[in-house]
Amino acid sequence: MSTTEVKERPILFSGEMVRAILDGRKTQTRRVCPQPFFDAKAFRFRAGILEAKVSSQEYERLGFATFDSGDYWHAVEGRHSKCPYGNPGDRLWVREDFYIDSFGAGVAQISYAADGKRGRACSVSDRRLPNRCGFVPSNDMPRHCSRINLEITDVRVERVTDISFYDIREEGVLCPEHDFPGGMCVSECYALRREFAELWNRINEKRGFGWRSDPPVWVWVVEFRVV
């Protein structure tokens, strides 16, 4: 009997989003995926999006390349790319900013920048760890220093601006005008959508994938649960 291999990959989160995951408010993340082809000469936007699993025959009938069954692909004008974060059932381990507080007996004691909590002792033999106390960026976090493990529950492709009110909530965003102890906005809210757009731009606008990009930015939507 064949079994599906569960793969494990790292993923970066800011301190704000780490806190949202730990608080149970964040169960989705959106990451830029390969963008559809824009035909400037014809002034028209041509795109074809296929999500999830379909037959290779149906895929080819729609004019796209074939793909390996069991993997999630995003296909546009004959180009296709595999979701780099994995498929449902795969695992993600979170990389976040942290501090090395002390060295001793071949290990480093660390704490996490997001909330100041102490972490497990980490081997100082790992080449990613600097030979000094102080701040370490999330890119340099080794696997054994990570404290958050996620299981992917769904993967899809959509325009970032198509995000629903409920999905903004699942992104862990708080409304600056209506969230307070004992209450929150519970329907479409301009302030909440603006807060998500500003968060998106802080991360992606400098890379050319701003909220108001024309044409709109396509993203991987990765849903997850904490393991």
N, C-alpha and C positions, 0 to 999 in steps of 0.2 A: 504494500500500500504506500503510495507516495505521500510525502508530507511537504508542506510549504515552509520554506526556510524563513525564519523571522530575522530580519536584518536590523542593525542598530547604527544610527548616524547621529552626529552632533548637530546642534542647532543653537544659534545665538539669540539671547534675549536681553533687553535692557533691564536695569534695576526696577524700573516702574512695572514692566511686564512680569518680571519674576515675582514681585509682590502680588500682582493680580493672580498669578497661577497659584501661589501659596495660599491666597485668600479664597480660592475656589471660584473666582470671578472670570477667569480666562480659560476657554476651552477651544479657541480657534486662533489661527495666525494666518495672515495673508502675506505672500512673498511674490515678488515680480517674476513672471515666467516669460519665455520667449514671445515677442510681440508679433502680431499679424503683419502681413505685408501691406504697405501703403503705396499704392500706385499714384505717384505725384502727377504723372503726365495725364492720366485719365481723370484725375481728381475724384477718385472713388476709393472707398475703403472695402477691401475684399477680405473676408475672413471666414473660416470654417472651424468650428469648435466641436470636438468630440470628447466627451468625458466618459469615464468608466470603461466597462468591458463590452465590446461588440465583436461580431464575427469579422474575420479578416476579409471575407467576401463583401460584407456591407461596407467596410472601411474603404476597400478599393472602388466599390461602386460610386462612392461619394467623391472620389478623386484624390484620396490620400494614400500615403504609403502604408504597407502592412505593419503590424506590430506584434510583439511577443505577447501571447495571452497571459493574463495574470498580472500584468503591469498597467499602470495608468499613464496615459499619454495625452499630450496636448498637440493637436495637429492643425497647421495653418498652411494652405496653399502648397500641399505636398511636402512641407517640412514637418518634422515631428520631434518631440523631445520627451524623454521620460521624466516624471516628477522626481527631482533630486532628493526629496524628503522621504520618499518611500510610498508604500501602499498600506491600506488598512491592515492592522495586525503587526506592522513593523514598529520598532521602538525609536524614540529620540531621546538623547540625553542632553541636558541643558548646559550650555556654557554661559557663565556670568562673571562679572568683575569680582575679584576677591583680593584679600590681603594676606601676605605671609607675616604672621605675628612674631614667630620665633623659630629658631632652629635648635635641634638637639637630638642626639642619639640616632642620627641618620634620617630623621623625619622633620617635616615642617608643620607647625601648627597654623591653620588658616582660619579666617573668618570671611563672611560674605558681605560684599559692599551693599547689597540691596536692603539688608535688615540688621547687619552687624552680628548675626548669629555665628557661633563657632562651628567649624567643620571638623571632619575627621582628620587625623594626622596623615600627611602625605609624604611619600618617599621623596627625598631630596635628590635621588638619582635620576629622576625624570628630567630630560633635557629642556622641557618647556619651562620648568621652574627656575627663576633667577636665583643666583647664589647670594641672596640678600633679603632682608625684611622689606616690606613695603607693598605698594599697589601692584597688582598683576591684571592686565586687561583680559576680557573674556576670551579673546582669540587664543590666548596661551594657556587656558585651563585644560589640564590633562583629564582623561576620562575618570580616573580614580578620585579626583577632587570634586566631581559633580555630585550634587545632592538631589536633583530632580530628574526623574525618569518618566517619559510620556509614552503612551501607546496611541498610534494613529487609528482613528475610528472612521474617517472618511476623507476623501480627496476629490476636489472638483476644480473647474476653471471658470472664472467669471470676470467681468469688469470690476475694478475696485470700487467705482462709483455706484455699482448696483447693490452694494451691501445693504441689507435690511436693518431696520431698527433693532430687531432681536439679535441679529448677528453682531451689530456694534456692541451690544451688551455682552455677547459671548467673547468678544475681543478683549473684554476686561476694562473697557473705557467707562469712566465715571462722568456724569453730567455735572458741569460746574455750576449750573443754576438750580437744579431740582433735586440732586442727591443730598440727602442729609440723614442723620440717625432716625430710623423709623419710617423713611419714605424715599421715593425715587420717581422719576418720570417713567410711565408705563406704556407710552405710545409714541409714535413718530415725533421727534423733538429736534428742532433746528440746532439748539445749543449742543446736544449730544453728538449730532452728525458733524457739526463744526469742530468739536473736540477731537473726533476721530480723524477728520481731514487734516487738522493741524499736527496730530501725532504722525500720520502718514507722511506728511511733507517734511517733518523734522528728520525722518529716516531716509526718504527716497527722492525728494525734490532735487537735491544737488546732483543726483545721478541721472536726472532727466526723466524721472517717472513721477512727476507731481500729480496732485489730486485733480488739477484742471488741465492736464495734458490733453492734447487734441491730435490724434484720436485717443480715447480713454485707454488707460493702462489695464492690461489683462494680468491676472494674478492666479497663483495657486492658492486655493483655500484648503488649509490642512486643519481638520478637526481632530481633537485628541482628548485623552483623559489621563490623569496622573496615575501612575502605577504605584 
